[in-house]
Amino acid sequence: MATAPCNPAPRPAADSSTLSERDFARIAGIVSKHTGIKLPASKHLMLEGRLRRRAGLAGFASLDEYCDYLFEEDGLKDEFQHVVDVATTNKTDFFREASHFDYLAGTIIPALLAAQRTIKLWSAASSNGAEAYTIAMVMAELARSQAGLRYAILGTDISSAMIESAHRAIYPRSMLAPVSPQMQRRYAMFDKGVGENGRARIVPELRRKCSFQQLNLMDASYPVDRDVDVIFVRNVLIYFEPEVQDAVVRRLWGHLRPGGHLILGHSESMIGTRQGLPQVASGVFRKDRT
């Protein structure tokens, strides 16, 4: 029977075992119960590849051996967070759905400037931090012409691996492509690598504006302030069942101050309209002041 090595050494990627339908269904059920995220059959190969890599890193000779450890020897207690991490890591980009950042800079923030207080922004499914640092770039640009503009950005995600990545703030050079050349010069430090080997790190000034913490949107309550000005939760609700979508949006809505904005992905706008939230732009909903 397989046992988890105390100090596992990565194994070579020669494993040809596959993830059985039974084990896929087990893992999909665990992930859905814990995170609300659905893993349809179309995700089978994706999950198999990611679990195979995890099995090698954990020192197992094969994916079969790893799954035996998870389900036959109660190893899921030790590997639970790793399983969640590999199953829930989703695509993200800088300036994804750029119109939302235009609306933030052109409409939302100008209306808040008279308040003369710290503006609170929350990226509620921040993945590797690209969205939070995009928000930071937008705010830093505004601060160049608005003396005294103060802001703080929180990024949260269920994946501990993504939170660690966000703290590091190091990205492939190619990932910075959507960022304007001017912003790249101001807010990223590039190494000397070229092509796919090149990397960039977000400058310390922006990293200090962003904090990150692990958070499960399925939790009944969130340890976050209830006077947030802007909440981004984009392109994650589509993975939830409708009743979970509604519950998450209601909880997030409760963390907005009156006049605050909730920003959903363009393909998720119907979730907000279904709940009767006041919509002011595509995917953007504003909480009444009364």
N, C-alpha and C positions, 0 to 999 in steps of 0.2 A: 504493500500500500504506500501511496506517496505521502511524504511529509514535507512541510515547508522548511527549507534550510534556514539555519539561524543567521548566516551571513551569505545570502544567495549570490552566486556569480552568474551573470547573464550567459545564457546558452546560445549557441549559433542558431541562426534562423533556418534550420533544415527540417523543421517539423512539417509533416504533410497531413497531420490529423485534421479532422473537420469538427465543427460544432454541430452536435446532433440536434434534431428538431426538438427533442425533449429538453435538452439543456438550454437551447435558445428560448423556449417557452418559459422555462423556470426563471431565467435571467430577465426576460421581458416583463414577467409578472412582478418580480422584485423591484425593478426600475420603475414600473408604472405605479406600484403601491407607494413607493418612497418619494418619487419626484413628480408623479402625474404625467410623465412623458410616455407617449405610446411608442412602442417599437414594432412596427408592422413587419410582416414576413420579408418585405423588400429590403429591410435593414440587416438581414441575416448575414450576408457576406461581409458587410462593413463591420459588424460586431465580431464576427469570427476573426477577421484580420487584426483588430485591435486587441482582442483577448489573447491571440497567439503571441503578439508582442509582449503583452503583460506577463504571460506565462514564462517567456524567456527571461524577462527581467527579474522575475521572482525565483528563477533557478530551476524551473520544471523542464523536463525533457520534451514534453509534448503538451498540446492543448487538452488531449484526453486526460493526461495525468493531472493537469491543473483543475479540470472540471471534477475529477474524482476527489481532489482535495477540497474543493468548494462544497460539494454536496454530499459526499460520503464520509468525510472526516471533519465536518463542521468548520472548514476553513473559511467560510464566508464571513465569519466574525472578524477575522483579521484582514480579509481582502475586500470587505464591503465597499469602502470608499474608493478603492481602485476600480472596482467593477462599475460603480456609479460614474466615476470620472470617464472611463472609456466609452460608456454608453451615452453620455449626455453632452459631450464636447461637440459644439456646432460651429458652423461657418460664421465668421465675422470679418469685417473690413473697417478700415478708416473711411469716414464720410459715407457710410452706407446709407442709401436713401437720403441723399444730400439735401433735398428740399426741407427736411425737418430741421437741419442746422441753419438753413437760410431763415426759416421762420423763427427759430430761437434767437438769432442775431438781429433780425429785422423787426420783430414784433414783440416777442415775449420779454426779452431783457430790457429794451428801451422803456417799456411800461413799468418796469420795476426800479428803475434808477432813482426815482424820487423818494423811494422808501429809505434810502441811506442805511442799509443794513446788509449783512452777509446773505448773498443769494445761495440757496441750497439746491443742488441738483443731484439726482440719483439715477444711476444706470443700474436697473434692477435685474438685468441678465447680462452682466458685463463680459462674460467669457474671458478672453485673454487681456482685456483692458482697452482694446482698440476704440470702443465707443466712448468710454470714460475719457480717454486722452484726446479724442476728437472734440468732445465737449470742452475740455480744458483749452485746446487750441483756439476754439471759437471765443471762449471767454477771455483768453489772453489777448487776442486781437482787439476785442472790444475795450479792454482795459488800457490799451495803448492810447485811446482817444477819450476815455472816460476816467478822469482822475478820481481815485478813491473807490473804484469799483471793487468790491470784495465778494469772493465766492468760494464755495467749498463743494467738492464733488465726491460722492460715495459710489463705489462700484461693488455690487454683490453678485455672487454666483454660487450655484450648488457644488461646483467642482473645485476641490482643493487644489488640483493641479493648475486650473485656470487662474485661481487667485494667486498662486505662486508666480505664474507667468506674468500676471498683471503687475505684481510688485517689482519684478525684474525689469519690465518695460523694454525688453529687447525684441526686435522684430526683423524678419528678413527685409532686405532693402526693397525687394519687389512689392512688399505689402504697403509700403509708403507711397506707392504710385498715385493713389487718389488724392494725396496731400499736395497742395500747390507748391511749386518750387520755393516761393517766398517763405511759406510756413515750414517747409523742410529745413531751410537754412536757420530759421529761428528756433525751432522746437525739436530738432533731432540731431543727434551726434552720430556720424557715420564712421565705420571703420574703413580699412583700406581694401577690404575684399571687393571683388567685382562679380557681377552677375548674381547667380543664386547663392554664392558664398558671402556676398555682402550683407552686413547687418547694420541696424541703426538702433540707438537707444534714446528714449524720450529724455529731454533735458531735465536736470534736477528741479528747476523752477516749476515745471508742470507736475512732476512727480510729487512735489510737496503739496500741491493743491488737491491731490487725489488720495483717498484712502480706500482700502479694499477689505472686505470681510466675507466669510462664507455665509450663505443664507439659502434656505430652501423655500421656494415660493409656495409649497404645499403646507407649510406650517400655519397653524391657526392664527398666529400673530407674529409681527416682525419687530425686532429690537432696533427700530429706526425712528427718528424724530417724526412728529406729526405736524410739522410746519414746513414741509418741503415745498419748494416753488415749482420744480419741474421734475417729473419722473419719466424716464425712458424705459419702456419694457417692450422691445420690438423683436419680432421674428422668433419668439419662443412660445407664445400662447398657441400658435398653430399646432403644436405638438400635444396639446392637452385636449381632453374631452370637454364638450361645451359647459358642463356644470362646473368643472374645475376652472375653466377660463373665467366664468362669471364670478366665482368666489375669489380668485386672485385679483381681478380688476376691482372688486368691491373693497378688498383689503388695502390695495394700493391707493385707491381713491380716498380712503380714510387717513392717509398720511400726507395728503396735500393740504396746504393752507388755503383759505378762501381766495379765489382768484388764481390758484395754481393750475398747472397744465399737466395732463397725462398724455404721453405720446406713444402710440402703438404703431406697429409696422403697417405699411400701406395695405397689405393683404389681410390685416387683422382689424381694420376699421369697423367692420360689421359687428365685432364683439362689443365695442363701445356703443354703437347705435342701437344694438339689441337691448342694452340696458338703459337706453334713454338718456345717455350722457350728452351734455351740450357740446356739439362739434363745431370747431372754428376753422379747421383746415383738414386736409386729408390725413387721417390718423391722429389728429390733435384734438383733445377735449379739454375744456376749461371749466373748472369748478366755480359755481356761482359764489359771489361774495356774501350773499344773504344766508 
